[in-house]
Amino acid sequence: MVPYHLWTLAPLLSGLLDQLGHQQADVLGVSWGGGLAQQFAVRCPSRVRRLVLVATSPGALMVPGHPRALLRILTPRRHRRGYAPGIAGELYGGSVRDDPPLARELLHATTRPITTKGYHYQLLATAGWTSLPLLPLVRQPTLILAGDDDPIIPQLNARILHRLIPRSELTIYHGGHLDLVTEAGHLAPLVEAFLGAETQSANRTGTHSAGR
């Protein structure tokens, strides 16, 4: 058995929409999921109405995060209850710097314990993948959210996405990698407003900042 790769996952998502009886959907991707969201938007453009990319990058050709954070990502230990709080601030930044146990609760709220094999399969799914040459082909209205304290995905990656995606809007928020969840009361309304908008200019909108 070999891991799925982002290049091949888009048709699976399209099939899932068929099974659910939906022709089109709004797609939101966070971190690794943001890469899949980009690939899906390019591979199956008619299935994506609006796109939201949060704390994500163009893949292999990205501005790398902090070296210590990248080393932490290579091991599934970061998901373990006894280990996660000790590295949370260094790894995720933002609100979990002041409340490290919060990361442990977030990582275990909806997931079962991850196996080493499964974790490394997830990493291999992005091996060699980049959206960089594909970004001009993303034609959907796109909201890009990036934290100013994200050790894994520096905000410069979001600026690259914004630069290359024609109909994109960028908001830099004060926070880290997990703040869409930890600060949902502040960031979710931005997403809701974007998805609820009926029209958007064909030209790229400006860059915004959002504080807590």
Summary of the structure (lengths in Angstrom):
residues: 212
radius of gyration: 16.8
end to end distance: 45.0
largest distance: 48.5
contacts: 684
relative contact order: 0.17
helix: 49%
strand: 15%
